[in-house]
Amino acid sequence: MSGVEQHDRLTGGTFFVLVQEALKSRHSKRDTRSGKSDGLNDPDVFVGLHRIVLPTFADDMKGSTFKQNTSAFRRCETDGSTASYIEFGTEEFAQDCRVLAANNRDLGLRRTSKFINKFLDPARSGDKLVRSLMTLVSRDKSIPDSAIVCYNQHADPMTKVELLASEEVCLEGVLFGLLCYAATETKNVDGIGTFDRWHKPAAPYVKRKFDAVAFAMEFPKASYLRYEGQLISSDHDEIPECDESEGLEAELQCPVEDDTPDAYQDDDVVEAEFVDENEQGEVADEDVQDAQTRPSPTMFFQQNGNNNLQFGSVGTINIGQGF
């Protein structure tokens, strides 16, 4: 192991690991209505970090390949590249970070605030995240004392020395500052030794777990506060974002659509019920073989309003509002 790897290193992967330790509580079951996960998987969070700098990142991302590459990046086994669908680590992404931090860090901090509200639980783990990041910065001897690694609640830049001397740290400021520093000043593979020290030994087919005892967090008195310019106070609020082609200034004027689908209005609800004349009340969750031997069910659709519609044996029906 080289001398530079003898101490903990801040890289994109090690930063990602510490952010994951502050995620909201995970759901044990999938959303049965939408078929979606809880949105806190590794690729979800990694896309969220990218979008602090590139709001349109991964709109058409291929799932399996990106998931594998995200895992490798998290373990610090690879640097990002366009070929791996990961912009973090590329020179283009680094330049975007420099421009955003230099010319419009208020926008970067507000995007970070949106990331926090969507993925993290500051009330439960905000202090812990701040302390963990400060611990990592203090141990990374490759970071110069004069390096800008954070921003305060007023969006003023802070050096490494100033950060480590603080008892109150802006959560948006330290996340945005270290994200940009990791993207512009580090190579992810330099953190592989750090990742290994922080995690329990590998087991077959099991994701390695973070070892808090091995990490040995410092700065017990440090606490977090929020950015004064944030426009959001809950997970349901929004901050403005626009097409990057319109420029950073235009984003301050344009609203962003909420990620959550609008709830159906009462007069738009379409209800469906499967009725099997031979086995009434049976849950329609049989295996394929059994389903092939059963009589074709009748499907009734009830739409609130004046019209009732009835269909016989059907294969596939697509239903939308305005049915």
C-alpha positions in Angstrom: 0.0 0.0 0.0 1.4 3.4 -1.0 2.1 6.1 1.5 -0.8 8.2 0.3 -3.2 5.3 1.1 -2.1 4.9 4.7 -4.6 7.6 5.9 -8.2 7.9 5.0 -8.9 9.6 1.6 -11.8 11.7 0.5 -12.9 10.5 -3.0 -16.2 10.2 -4.7 -16.6 6.6 -3.4 -15.8 7.3 0.2 -17.9 10.5 0.2 -20.8 8.4 -1.2 -20.4 5.8 1.6 -20.7 8.4 4.3 -23.7 10.0 2.6 -25.4 6.6 2.5 -25.1 6.3 6.3 -27.4 9.3 6.7 -30.2 8.0 4.4 -33.8 7.9 5.4 -35.1 4.6 6.9 -35.4 1.9 4.3 -38.7 0.3 3.5 -38.8 -3.5 3.8 -41.6 -3.9 1.2 -42.0 -2.5 -2.2 -44.8 -0.1 -3.1 -47.4 -2.6 -4.3 -49.4 0.0 -6.1 -46.6 1.5 -8.2 -44.2 -1.5 -8.2 -41.3 0.9 -7.4 -38.7 0.5 -4.7 -38.3 3.0 -1.9 -36.0 5.1 -4.1 -33.0 4.8 -1.7 -31.0 2.1 -3.5 -27.4 2.8 -4.4 -28.1 3.9 -8.0 -31.0 6.2 -6.9 -28.8 8.0 -4.4 -25.8 8.2 -6.8 -28.1 9.7 -9.6 -29.2 12.2 -7.0 -25.7 13.3 -6.3 -25.0 13.7 -10.0 -28.0 15.8 -10.4 -26.8 18.4 -8.0 -24.4 19.3 -10.8 -26.3 17.9 -13.8 -30.1 18.1 -13.2 -30.9 16.0 -16.3 -28.4 13.2 -15.6 -29.5 9.6 -16.1 -32.9 10.4 -17.6 -32.5 7.4 -19.9 -30.0 5.4 -17.8 -29.8 1.6 -18.4 -30.5 -0.1 -15.1 -28.3 -3.2 -14.7 -25.1 -1.7 -16.2 -25.4 1.5 -14.2 -26.1 -0.5 -11.0 -23.0 -2.6 -11.4 -20.8 0.5 -12.2 -22.3 2.3 -9.2 -21.3 -0.5 -6.9 -17.7 -0.5 -8.4 -17.5 3.2 -8.0 -18.7 3.0 -4.4 -16.0 0.5 -3.6 -13.4 2.8 -5.2 -12.5 0.1 -7.7 -12.9 2.4 -10.7 -12.9 6.1 -11.7 -16.0 7.4 -13.4 -16.2 7.6 -17.2 -18.7 8.3 -19.9 -18.4 4.7 -21.1 -19.4 3.4 -17.7 -22.5 5.8 -17.6 -20.9 7.6 -14.6 -20.0 11.2 -15.1 -18.5 11.7 -11.6 -14.7 11.5 -12.2 -14.7 12.8 -15.8 -13.1 16.1 -16.7 -16.4 17.4 -18.0 -18.1 16.8 -14.7 -15.2 18.4 -12.8 -15.5 21.5 -15.0 -19.2 21.7 -14.4 -18.5 21.6 -10.7 -16.0 24.4 -11.0 -18.3 26.6 -13.0 -21.3 26.0 -10.6 -19.2 26.6 -7.5 -17.5 29.7 -8.9 -20.5 31.4 -10.7 -23.7 30.1 -9.0 -23.0 28.3 -5.8 -26.4 29.5 -4.5 -28.0 27.3 -7.1 -25.7 24.4 -6.2 -26.6 24.7 -2.5 -30.3 24.8 -3.3 -30.0 21.7 -5.4 -28.2 20.1 -2.5 -31.0 21.1 -0.3 -33.4 19.3 -2.6 -31.2 16.2 -2.5 -31.1 16.3 1.4 -34.9 16.5 1.6 -35.4 13.7 -0.9 -32.8 11.2 0.4 -31.6 12.1 3.9 -33.0 12.3 7.4 -31.3 15.4 8.9 -33.3 15.2 12.2 -32.0 11.7 12.8 -28.5 11.7 11.3 -27.6 15.3 10.3 -25.2 15.8 13.1 -23.7 12.3 12.5 -23.1 13.1 8.8 -21.4 16.4 9.5 -19.1 14.8 12.1 -18.3 11.9 9.8 -17.4 14.2 6.9 -15.3 16.4 9.2 -13.5 13.3 10.5 -12.7 12.2 6.9 -11.4 15.7 5.9 -9.2 15.9 9.1 -7.6 12.6 8.3 -7.0 13.2 4.6 -3.5 14.8 4.7 -3.6 15.3 0.9 -6.2 18.1 1.3 -4.4 21.5 1.8 -5.4 23.6 4.8 -6.3 26.4 2.4 -8.5 24.2 0.1 -12.2 25.3 -0.2 -14.1 22.3 1.1 -17.3 23.8 2.5 -19.7 26.8 2.4 -21.5 28.3 5.4 -25.2 29.0 5.7 -24.7 32.3 3.9 -23.0 30.6 0.9 -19.5 32.0 1.9 -16.6 29.6 1.1 -14.8 27.9 4.0 -11.3 26.3 4.0 -10.3 23.0 5.5 -9.0 24.8 8.6 -12.2 26.8 9.0 -14.4 23.8 8.6 -12.5 21.8 11.2 -12.7 24.7 13.7 -16.5 25.0 13.4 -19.0 23.7 15.9 -22.0 24.4 13.6 -21.7 23.3 10.0 -24.1 24.0 7.1 -25.3 20.6 5.9 -25.8 21.8 2.3 -22.5 23.6 2.4 -20.4 20.7 3.5 -22.1 18.2 1.1 -21.8 20.6 -1.9 -18.3 21.6 -1.0 -17.0 18.1 -0.6 -18.8 16.8 -3.7 -17.1 19.4 -5.8 -13.7 18.9 -4.2 -13.9 15.1 -4.7 -15.0 15.6 -8.3 -12.3 18.1 -9.2 -9.3 17.2 -7.0 -9.3 13.5 -6.4 -9.1 10.1 -8.1 -11.7 7.6 -6.9 -9.4 4.6 -6.9 -7.2 6.3 -4.3 -9.9 5.5 -1.8 -9.9 1.8 -2.1 -7.8 1.2 1.0 -10.1 3.6 2.9 -13.2 1.7 1.8 -11.6 -1.6 2.9 -10.7 -0.3 6.4 -14.3 1.1 6.9 -16.1 -2.1 6.1 -16.5 -5.5 7.7 -14.9 -8.5 5.9 -16.6 -9.6 2.7 -19.0 -12.5 2.6 -20.2 -14.4 -0.5 -23.2 -12.6 -2.1 -23.5 -10.1 0.7 -22.9 -6.4 0.5 -20.1 -5.3 2.9 -21.4 -3.4 5.8 -20.0 -0.1 7.1 -18.1 -0.6 10.4 -18.8 2.4 12.6 -16.3 1.2 15.2 -13.5 0.9 12.7 -14.4 4.3 11.3 -14.1 5.9 14.8 -16.0 9.2 14.2 -14.5 12.3 15.8 -15.8 15.9 16.4 -18.5 15.0 18.9 -19.6 18.6 19.5 -20.2 19.5 15.9 -23.8 19.9 14.8 -25.6 20.8 11.5 -27.6 23.7 10.4 -29.4 24.4 7.2 -28.6 26.8 4.3 -30.4 30.1 4.8 -31.2 30.3 1.1 -33.0 27.0 0.9 -36.5 27.2 -0.7 -37.8 24.0 0.7 -38.9 23.0 4.2 -40.3 19.5 3.6 -40.0 16.6 1.2 -43.0 17.9 -0.8 -41.6 21.4 -1.5 -39.7 22.2 -4.7 -36.8 24.3 -5.9 -36.6 25.7 -9.4 -34.7 23.8 -12.1 -34.7 24.2 -15.9 -33.1 22.9 -19.0 -29.4 23.3 -18.7 -29.3 24.6 -22.3 -31.1 27.8 -21.0 -28.2 28.6 -18.7 -27.8 28.7 -14.9 -29.5 32.1 -14.5 -32.7 30.8 -16.2 -33.0 28.1 -13.7 -33.7 30.6 -11.0 -36.9 31.6 -12.8 -38.3 28.2 -13.8 -40.2 25.7 -11.7 -39.5 22.0 -11.7 -42.1 19.3 -11.9 -42.6 17.3 -8.8 -41.3 13.7 -9.0 -44.4 12.4 -7.3 -47.4 11.7 -9.6 -50.4 13.8 -9.0 -53.1 12.0 -7.0 -56.2 11.1 -8.9 -59.2 13.2 -8.3 -62.3 11.5 -6.9 -64.2 11.8 -10.1 -61.4 10.2 -12.1 -61.1 7.0 -10.1 -61.6 3.8 -12.1 -62.1 0.7 -10.0 -61.6 -2.8 -11.3 -62.6 -6.2 -9.8 -61.8 -9.7 -10.9 -64.7 -12.1 -10.4 -64.2 -15.8 -10.8 -67.6 -17.6 -11.0 -66.0 -20.8 -9.7 -63.8 -19.4 -6.9 -65.2 -16.1 -5.7 -62.9 -14.0 -3.6 -59.7 -15.8 -4.7 -56.7 -13.5 -4.8 -55.4 -13.1 -8.4 -51.8 -14.1 -7.5 -51.5 -17.6 -8.8 -48.5 -19.1 -10.5 -48.5 -19.4 -14.2 -49.2 -23.2 -14.4 -52.2 -23.0 -12.1 -53.6 -19.9 -13.9 -53.5 -21.7 -17.2 -55.8 -24.5 -15.9 -58.5 -22.2 -14.4 -61.5 -20.9 -16.3 -61.2 -17.4 -17.9 -62.4 -14.8 -15.3 -64.8 -12.0 -16.0 -63.6 -8.5 -15.4 -66.0 -5.7 -14.3 -64.9 -2.1 -14.5 -66.8 0.5 -12.5 -66.2 4.1 -13.4 -67.7 6.7 -11.1 -70.2 8.7 -13.1 -73.2 7.7 -15.3 -71.7 4.8 -17.3 -70.9 1.3 -16.2 -68.7 -0.7 -18.5 -68.4 -4.5 -18.6 -65.8 -6.6 -20.4 -65.7 -10.3 -20.9 -62.6 -12.5 -21.1 -59.7 -10.2 -22.0 -56.0 -10.4 -22.4 -54.5 -7.0 -21.8 -56.3 -3.7 -21.2 -54.5 -0.4 -20.9 -56.4 2.1 -18.7 -55.7 5.8 -18.3 -57.6 8.9 -17.2 -60.3 9.8 -19.7 -61.1 6.1 -20.2 
